[in-house]
Amino acid sequence: MKIPQALIDEMVAHAREDLPNECCGLIGGRDGVATTIYRMRNEFESPLRYRLHGDDNLRVSKEMFEADEETIGVYHSHTKSAAYPSQTDVNEGQAWPELTYVIVSLADEDAPDVKAYLLKDLKIADVELDVA
């Protein structure tokens, strides 16, 4: 996935702002190129799990349509663990196996780690983030 550094910075900022809970949102763009981060609320309001808030889906869908974007990824944070999918992440990622899942780890708040994965067929595959 090609992604501007500004969008990585925005995801990290969102992760820090939502502490102690995990943050989450969608990544909009086209053809594997990220152009917009859509912040969403974590329905669970939990430091251990996330769910994209149902009330935010309509708003984000409308914004993406107006921007002529499609959903190319989902992002969320891990507040205390590595930027690697948990078993829950893998299980829930089966709903959208074509999307890239970006994880922002704040295990070391001074050095956030951002990594991306495909979560298809209950398997984890690394995705390179081409940061511009």
Secondary structure, DSSP 8 states (H G I E B T S, - for coil): -EE-HHHHHHHHHHHHHTTTS--EEEEEEETTEEEEEEEE-BTT--SS---B-HHHHHHHHHHHHHTT-EEEEEEEEESSS-SS--HHHHHHGGGSTTSEEEEEE-SSTTS-EEEEEEEETTEEEEE--EE-
